[in-house]
């Protein structure tokens, strides 16, 4: 029962960490981190890798939601 919650928390924390450019820019110093690279490269154009990562995060999130819903319906059906 706890696995869907853990998976959802993992994906949410991953999405928030990718989106957290402001904190990264204050903390990172001279180190070039992934959010800074994405932000710097998107000033000119948005690279296709950004779209790929966003699509992968969205598809994984949808898959986890659908699988947990199906598992929940099956458990509910067995109880009746």
C-alpha positions in Angstrom: 0.0 0.0 0.0 2.9 2.4 0.6 4.7 1.9 -2.7 2.5 4.3 -4.8 3.0 7.0 -2.2 6.7 6.5 -2.1 6.9 6.5 -5.9 4.7 9.6 -6.1 6.9 11.4 -3.5 10.0 10.4 -5.5 8.7 11.8 -8.7 7.4 15.0 -7.1 10.8 15.6 -5.4 12.5 15.0 -8.8 10.3 17.4 -10.6 10.7 20.1 -7.9 14.5 19.7 -7.9 14.6 20.2 -11.6 12.5 23.2 -11.4 14.4 24.8 -8.5 16.7 27.1 -10.4 16.6 30.0 -8.0 17.9 28.0 -5.0 20.5 26.3 -7.2 21.8 29.6 -8.4 22.3 30.8 -4.9 23.9 27.7 -3.5 26.0 26.3 -6.4 28.6 29.0 -6.7 30.9 28.3 -9.7 29.7 24.7 -10.1 27.6 24.1 -13.2 24.6 22.0 -12.1 21.9 20.6 -14.3 19.2 23.2 -13.6 21.7 26.0 -14.3 22.7 24.3 -17.6 19.1 24.0 -18.7 18.4 27.6 -17.8 21.5 28.9 -19.5 20.9 26.9 -22.7 17.2 28.0 -22.7 18.1 31.7 -23.0 18.9 31.2 -26.7 16.8 28.1 -27.5 15.2 25.3 -25.6 17.2 22.1 -26.3 15.2 19.0 -27.2 16.6 17.3 -24.1 14.4 19.5 -21.9 11.3 18.4 -23.8 12.4 14.7 -23.5 12.9 15.0 -19.8 9.6 16.7 -19.3 7.8 14.1 -21.4 9.5 11.3 -19.5 8.5 12.7 -16.1 4.9 13.2 -17.3 4.6 9.7 -18.8 6.1 8.0 -15.7 3.7 10.0 -13.4 0.7 9.0 -15.5 1.8 5.4 -15.6 2.2 5.2 -11.8 -1.2 6.8 -11.3 -2.9 4.4 -13.7 -1.1 1.4 -12.2 -2.0 2.3 -8.7 -5.6 3.0 -9.7 -5.9 -0.4 -11.4 -4.3 -2.1 -8.4 -6.7 -0.3 -6.1 -9.7 -1.3 -8.1 -8.6 -5.0 -8.2 -8.2 -5.0 -4.4 -11.6 -3.4 -4.0 -13.1 -6.0 -6.3 -11.6 -8.9 -4.4 -13.1 -7.6 -1.1 -16.6 -7.6 -2.5 
